């Protein structure tokens, strides 16, 4: 049972509950509090902030991380997992929500598509301090050892900071290099970057066309305080994220122009 | 064929290509330019910014809106539809992207979960001026006549405004009342509101538990320039939306505290 003073740490991800990334995240923080894992039963990369509306969800308790770590797999999206965890498993808000460690980058515009970051954002909307971690290596056999050390550096700091932001949410990306090559941890802004999409058009055995999404990542942001800039120089990037999407500059312009009388 | 001077208007939605909302949107703007519809073949509400990574996509050309309107249904998400439209159907950026008219509200925090708004955001990321329209009536038989008039008021204004914002994106919500009761169109900010989730727990015929997502909408934002405030008073709300999610206030605080040395 949980010691009453130890923090409750909710862990989720989008790669699925059996992925090395989430196992490494659990290992990194399991001595910092009571860890509860609620994660999808299948890969959910690119699910963004999807929720399950038209069909019901299932949950199964599993022993995947040893007896000290309560773990549930669900049939839902990463966002569903956070909702289920708070309402049906913890019956309270955890002290922190950690999402990841994602296999692959979630810097710049990826924050929009990422199931990892959407789960973390869902927790932040609820007022739970929340951090998404991503390693810039999508391979199953990626080396998560440096990432574990980064997690152990960042999480205790955030657990101690009670009043930084009511909806604290951080997007942490970690370069795929040995620990000794990591230059430090940099607070950054989200780079303006996007994918140049090209669909790979193919013909199936029934002679019908089908399309695979492919795309080349392009960074259009030349400023030196972006996450892409920091990662290219082997810094860990930390972007504080918000869910108020109002474009206040454009709001002012529209009000001044009074277009919609 | 398209007149060379008339704008190309890309239309998509998240309710599926056969829904009354998209039909009404097409009707409202089909005299303003060359309309091309690329929309999902099944409901995709709540899909957020999901993209299809692990499986291929299909497209079918259909005659659903008369001979003057090119229309394609796809097996993808709303965001996939925009990507496919630009890369495989239009082979260029349209002059504007319109998404909706959604059956149901997308004000306040709904912008995060909404497939309608994510499709519009995807276009805005590409630099295509984009507007999502939503009617506060989720019923199939909702009255879209006032919404059509609102669309006809807003779209020509935005087509004329070339330099308001490189990534212009508007979230338009329309109250479900007769036209004469609509008080006007108000530029607003996104209200801080959220759902108090409660999962409805049930037992299936095999005696296993399953869960339906339910939730009560709660507005925590008391300010008078929010979309929720405007809609409650029968104004159409227009929230300018951005995809730079950086929380600059928190960024400054974190830099000052220098937590991650």
Interface residues (C-beta under 8 A of the other chain):
Chain A: X43 X45 X46 X47 X48 X49 X50 X51 X52 X53 X54 X56 X57 X58 X59 X79 X80 X83 X84 X86 X87 X88 X109 X111 X112 X113 X118 X121 X125 X126 X153 X154 X157 X158 X161 X164 X165 X168 X169 X184 X185 X187 X188 X189 X190 X192 X194 X197 X198 X199 X201 X202 X208 X209 X210 X211 X212 X213 X236 X238 X239 X240 X241 X242 X243 X244 X245 X246 X247 X248 X249 X250 X251 X253 X254 X255 X257 X259 X260 X261
Chain B: X43 X45 X46 X47 X48 X49 X50 X51 X52 X53 X54 X56 X57 X58 X59 X79 X80 X83 X84 X86 X87 X88 X109 X111 X112 X113 X118 X121 X125 X126 X153 X154 X157 X158 X161 X164 X165 X168 X169 X184 X185 X187 X188 X189 X190 X192 X194 X197 X198 X199 X201 X202 X208 X209 X210 X211 X212 X213 X236 X238 X239 X240 X241 X242 X243 X244 X245 X246 X247 X248 X249 X250 X251 X253 X254 X255 X257 X259 X260 X261
